Amino acid sequence: GNSVTQMEGPVTLSEEAFLTINCTYTATGYPSLFWYVQYPGEGLQLLLKATKADDKGSNKGFEATYRKETTSFHLEKGSVQVSDSAVYFCALSVWGSQGNLIFGKGTKLSVKP
Amino acid sequence: SQTIHQWPATLVQPVGSPLSLECTVEGTSNPNLYWYRQAAGRGLQLLFYSVGIGQISSEVPQNLSASRPQDRQFILSSKKLLLSDSGFYLCAWTKGLAGVETQYFGPGTRLLVL
């Protein structure tokens, strides 16, 4: 079956620290991979996505590369800010699945000044 | 541009009472629509999805139901709420059928069952 595994949180970092949130997946077919972010009290917003192997998604200083050989899509940012504090969800969608997303459990990030 | 609305934003209901949450999408036609639930401290669970009017697929058997009476309207209902129904309910839409399209989420409804 299809599944997404994210590193357990919470993750607490100081401002300007380097961030990595690990995400690995299992999928039948050809998945697209996504990172969504949920700020406190809000719904989810798409942060970035990649639709094929070796694609790199990027947005707001965040990056993730679709690695088919390691079935991974790790999220990185070189210098986090307090405003990046949120819950981050890795997700996949498989071709022909009616667009259904399969989410990881989410990783809560807290950035301290 | 497309927008997605959910209401109410928050709701406190007694156990055993009925529930109706509404989601509407503007600016697009024939979207795929989804209901997710996010329980406290847990990830997102897909509850229902719909590819067209009157077409509902259920992912998790429970005391909730969904309906799609109009192209851009998706309703989540229950006849009798349980304590375990408490959570954050998110509606989402996507245009594509191919599984590669981005899902766009509404602001969510926070439900507390007492």
Interface residues (C-beta under 8 A of the other chain):
Chain A: P31 S32 F34 Y36 E42 G43 L44 Q45 L46 K49 T51 F89 S93 V94 W95 G96 S97 Q98 G99 N100 L101 I102 F103 G104 K105 G106
Chain B: N32 Y34 R42 G43 L44 L46 Y49 V51 S57 E59 L90 A92 T94 G96 L97 A98 G99 V100 E101 T102 Q103 Y104 F105 G106 P107 G108
